[in-house]
Amino acid sequence: MTAPAQVEKGLIRQEEVILPEELVIKKDNKGRN
């Protein structure tokens, strides 16, 4: 299920949608720890 679909169904709030760029940053940070 895509993020917009999850928002439509009320599973997650709009603010909680993770952008691909944010996901990459989080992965990079985990890799450095």
PDB file with one MODEL, atoms N, CA, C and O in Angstrom:
MODEL        1
ATOM      1  N   MET A   1       0.849  -1.208   0.000  1.00  0.00           N
ATOM      2  CA  MET A   1       0.000   0.000   0.000  1.00  0.00           C
ATOM      3  C   MET A   1       0.878   1.250   0.000  1.00  0.00           C
ATOM      4  O   MET A   1       1.856   1.339   0.742  1.00  0.00           O
ATOM      5  N   THR A   2       0.511   2.203  -0.839  1.00  0.00           N
ATOM      6  CA  THR A   2       1.311   3.426  -0.915  1.00  0.00           C
ATOM      7  C   THR A   2       0.977   4.365   0.232  1.00  0.00           C
ATOM      8  O   THR A   2      -0.092   4.271   0.835  1.00  0.00           O
ATOM      9  N   ALA A   3       1.895   5.264   0.526  1.00  0.00           N
ATOM     10  CA  ALA A   3       1.693   6.208   1.626  1.00  0.00           C
ATOM     11  C   ALA A   3       0.414   7.030   1.447  1.00  0.00           C
ATOM     12  O   ALA A   3      -0.358   7.154   2.397  1.00  0.00           O
ATOM     13  N   PRO A   4       0.164   7.594   0.261  1.00  0.00           N
ATOM     14  CA  PRO A   4      -1.079   8.366   0.087  1.00  0.00           C
ATOM     15  C   PRO A   4      -2.318   7.532   0.382  1.00  0.00           C
ATOM     16  O   PRO A   4      -3.287   8.042   0.946  1.00  0.00           O
ATOM     17  N   ALA A   5      -2.300   6.257   0.007  1.00  0.00           N
ATOM     18  CA  ALA A   5      -3.440   5.382   0.274  1.00  0.00           C
ATOM     19  C   ALA A   5      -3.610   5.182   1.776  1.00  0.00           C
ATOM     20  O   ALA A   5      -4.732   5.134   2.280  1.00  0.00           O
ATOM     21  N   GLN A   6      -2.493   5.066   2.486  1.00  0.00           N
ATOM     22  CA  GLN A   6      -2.549   4.911   3.936  1.00  0.00           C
ATOM     23  C   GLN A   6      -3.141   6.156   4.578  1.00  0.00           C
ATOM     24  O   GLN A   6      -3.925   6.054   5.521  1.00  0.00           O
ATOM     25  N   VAL A   7      -2.775   7.323   4.079  1.00  0.00           N
ATOM     26  CA  VAL A   7      -3.314   8.578   4.602  1.00  0.00           C
ATOM     27  C   VAL A   7      -4.813   8.631   4.363  1.00  0.00           C
ATOM     28  O   VAL A   7      -5.577   9.033   5.241  1.00  0.00           O
ATOM     29  N   GLU A   8      -5.231   8.223   3.167  1.00  0.00           N
ATOM     30  CA  GLU A   8      -6.653   8.244   2.825  1.00  0.00           C
ATOM     31  C   GLU A   8      -7.438   7.333   3.754  1.00  0.00           C
ATOM     32  O   GLU A   8      -8.555   7.666   4.150  1.00  0.00           O
ATOM     33  N   LYS A   9      -6.866   6.185   4.106  1.00  0.00           N
ATOM     34  CA  LYS A   9      -7.553   5.241   4.978  1.00  0.00           C
ATOM     35  C   LYS A   9      -7.429   5.632   6.442  1.00  0.00           C
ATOM     36  O   LYS A   9      -8.038   5.004   7.309  1.00  0.00           O
ATOM     37  N   GLY A  10      -6.636   6.675   6.723  1.00  0.00           N
ATOM     38  CA  GLY A  10      -6.514   7.137   8.096  1.00  0.00           C
ATOM     39  C   GLY A  10      -5.550   6.295   8.916  1.00  0.00           C
ATOM     40  O   GLY A  10      -5.533   6.394  10.143  1.00  0.00           O
ATOM     41  N   LEU A  11      -4.734   5.456   8.246  1.00  0.00           N
ATOM     42  CA  LEU A  11      -3.786   4.617   8.976  1.00  0.00           C
ATOM     43  C   LEU A  11      -2.633   5.454   9.517  1.00  0.00           C
ATOM     44  O   LEU A  11      -2.099   5.177  10.591  1.00  0.00           O
ATOM     45  N   ILE A  12      -2.265   6.468   8.769  1.00  0.00           N
ATOM     46  CA  ILE A  12      -1.204   7.360   9.218  1.00  0.00           C
ATOM     47  C   ILE A  12      -1.603   8.794   8.927  1.00  0.00           C
ATOM     48  O   ILE A  12      -2.374   9.052   8.003  1.00  0.00           O
ATOM     49  N   ARG A  13      -1.079   9.731   9.715  1.00  0.00           N
ATOM     50  CA  ARG A  13      -1.361  11.146   9.468  1.00  0.00           C
ATOM     51  C   ARG A  13      -0.436  11.660   8.373  1.00  0.00           C
ATOM     52  O   ARG A  13       0.633  11.096   8.136  1.00  0.00           O
ATOM     53  N   GLN A  14      -0.849  12.722   7.715  1.00  0.00           N
ATOM     54  CA  GLN A  14      -0.068  13.277   6.606  1.00  0.00           C
ATOM     55  C   GLN A  14       1.363  13.574   7.039  1.00  0.00           C
ATOM     56  O   GLN A  14       2.307  13.360   6.277  1.00  0.00           O
ATOM     57  N   GLU A  15       1.523  14.078   8.289  1.00  0.00           N
ATOM     58  CA  GLU A  15       2.859  14.458   8.766  1.00  0.00           C
ATOM     59  C   GLU A  15       3.770  13.239   8.941  1.00  0.00           C
ATOM     60  O   GLU A  15       4.994  13.369   8.975  1.00  0.00           O
ATOM     61  N   GLU A  16       3.155  12.045   9.051  1.00  0.00           N
ATOM     62  CA  GLU A  16       3.950  10.849   9.330  1.00  0.00           C
ATOM     63  C   GLU A  16       4.449  10.174   8.053  1.00  0.00           C
ATOM     64  O   GLU A  16       5.179   9.184   8.113  1.00  0.00           O
ATOM     65  N   VAL A  17       4.057  10.710   6.910  1.00  0.00           N
ATOM     66  CA  VAL A  17       4.520  10.129   5.649  1.00  0.00           C
ATOM     67  C   VAL A  17       6.009  10.413   5.487  1.00  0.00           C
ATOM     68  O   VAL A  17       6.437  11.566   5.527  1.00  0.00           O
ATOM     69  N   ILE A  18       6.792   9.354   5.306  1.00  0.00           N
ATOM     70  CA  ILE A  18       8.245   9.515   5.182  1.00  0.00           C
ATOM     71  C   ILE A  18       8.607   9.701   3.714  1.00  0.00           C
ATOM     72  O   ILE A  18       8.260   8.880   2.864  1.00  0.00           O
ATOM     73  N   LEU A  19       9.304  10.781   3.437  1.00  0.00           N
ATOM     74  CA  LEU A  19       9.760  11.014   2.068  1.00  0.00           C
ATOM     75  C   LEU A  19      10.982  10.144   1.780  1.00  0.00           C
ATOM     76  O   LEU A  19      11.746   9.840   2.696  1.00  0.00           O
ATOM     77  N   PRO A  20      11.180   9.739   0.525  1.00  0.00           N
ATOM     78  CA  PRO A  20      12.340   8.917   0.167  1.00  0.00           C
ATOM     79  C   PRO A  20      13.653   9.531   0.634  1.00  0.00           C
ATOM     80  O   PRO A  20      14.556   8.812   1.059  1.00  0.00           O
ATOM     81  N   GLU A  21      13.766  10.866   0.557  1.00  0.00           N
ATOM     82  CA  GLU A  21      15.005  11.531   0.974  1.00  0.00           C
ATOM     83  C   GLU A  21      15.244  11.316   2.465  1.00  0.00           C
ATOM     84  O   GLU A  21      16.374  11.075   2.891  1.00  0.00           O
ATOM     85  N   GLU A  22      14.172  11.405   3.257  1.00  0.00           N
ATOM     86  CA  GLU A  22      14.301  11.222   4.703  1.00  0.00           C
ATOM     87  C   GLU A  22      14.710   9.786   5.018  1.00  0.00           C
ATOM     88  O   GLU A  22      15.496   9.538   5.933  1.00  0.00           O
ATOM     89  N   LEU A  23      14.167   8.844   4.247  1.00  0.00           N
ATOM     90  CA  LEU A  23      14.482   7.432   4.462  1.00  0.00           C
ATOM     91  C   LEU A  23      15.958   7.176   4.187  1.00  0.00           C
ATOM     92  O   LEU A  23      16.612   6.441   4.927  1.00  0.00           O
ATOM     93  N   VAL A  24      16.484   7.780   3.127  1.00  0.00           N
ATOM     94  CA  VAL A  24      17.896   7.617   2.784  1.00  0.00           C
ATOM     95  C   VAL A  24      18.777   8.193   3.888  1.00  0.00           C
ATOM     96  O   VAL A  24      19.784   7.590   4.261  1.00  0.00           O
ATOM     97  N   ILE A  25      18.397   9.362   4.410  1.00  0.00           N
ATOM     98  CA  ILE A  25      19.179   9.997   5.481  1.00  0.00           C
ATOM     99  C   ILE A  25      19.202   9.093   6.712  1.00  0.00           C
ATOM    100  O   ILE A  25      20.250   8.923   7.335  1.00  0.00           O
ATOM    101  N   LYS A  26      18.059   8.516   7.066  1.00  0.00           N
ATOM    102  CA  LYS A  26      17.993   7.636   8.236  1.00  0.00           C
ATOM    103  C   LYS A  26      18.876   6.407   8.030  1.00  0.00           C
ATOM    104  O   LYS A  26      19.571   5.977   8.950  1.00  0.00           O
ATOM    105  N   LYS A  27      18.848   5.845   6.824  1.00  0.00           N
ATOM    106  CA  LYS A  27      19.682   4.674   6.528  1.00  0.00           C
ATOM    107  C   LYS A  27      21.159   5.034   6.635  1.00  0.00           C
ATOM    108  O   LYS A  27      21.953   4.265   7.176  1.00  0.00           O
ATOM    109  N   ASP A  28      21.527   6.212   6.115  1.00  0.00           N
ATOM    110  CA  ASP A  28      22.919   6.657   6.180  1.00  0.00           C
ATOM    111  C   ASP A  28      23.353   6.822   7.628  1.00  0.00           C
ATOM    112  O   ASP A  28      24.461   6.430   7.995  1.00  0.00           O
ATOM    113  N   ASN A  29      22.486   7.402   8.455  1.00  0.00           N
ATOM    114  CA  ASN A  29      22.821   7.617   9.859  1.00  0.00           C
ATOM    115  C   ASN A  29      23.007   6.285  10.577  1.00  0.00           C
ATOM    116  O   ASN A  29      23.919   6.140  11.391  1.00  0.00           O
ATOM    117  N   LYS A  30      22.138   5.300  10.276  1.00  0.00           N
ATOM    118  CA  LYS A  30      22.261   3.983  10.898  1.00  0.00           C
ATOM    119  C   LYS A  30      23.577   3.329  10.485  1.00  0.00           C
ATOM    120  O   LYS A  30      24.223   2.664  11.294  1.00  0.00           O
ATOM    121  N   GLY A  31      23.967   3.515   9.250  1.00  0.00           N
ATOM    122  CA  GLY A  31      25.190   2.909   8.743  1.00  0.00           C
ATOM    123  C   GLY A  31      26.427   3.467   9.417  1.00  0.00           C
ATOM    124  O   GLY A  31      27.436   2.773   9.548  1.00  0.00           O
ATOM    125  N   ARG A  32      26.354   4.730   9.849  1.00  0.00           N
ATOM    126  CA  ARG A  32      27.530   5.362  10.456  1.00  0.00           C
ATOM    127  C   ARG A  32      27.670   4.996  11.925  1.00  0.00           C
ATOM    128  O   ARG A  32      28.767   5.066  12.481  1.00  0.00           O
ATOM    129  N   ASN A  33      26.564   4.606  12.560  1.00  0.00           N
ATOM    130  CA  ASN A  33      26.613   4.313  14.005  1.00  0.00           C
ATOM    131  C   ASN A  33      27.365   3.019  14.275  1.00  0.00           C
ATOM    132  O   ASN A  33      27.506   2.616  15.430  1.00  0.00           O
TER     133      ASN A  33
ENDMDL
END
